[in-house]
Amino acid sequence: MEGVKVEKNYNLKDVAYILGIKLRTAREWVHNGKLKAKKYTNAVSGKSGRCWYVTESELERIKNEMK
């Protein structure tokens, strides 16, 4: 499949580490809308998990905003 880019996803713990912020801060940013994240859904049970994931492009956007 040419032209299709699969984007890497990062959990909030990894995002916090990469950005040099606390996990609590990353969660607050998601809650306040500063950082766009999606909640992970378990494909087997269909139940929403407690894990938030951030796309690579969103991580790059916030990194550039922090400069």
Buried (B, 14 or more C-beta within 10 A) or exposed (E): EEEEEEEEBBBBEBBBBBBEBEBEBBBEBBEEEEBBBEEBEEEEEEEEEEBBBBBEEBBEBBEEEEE
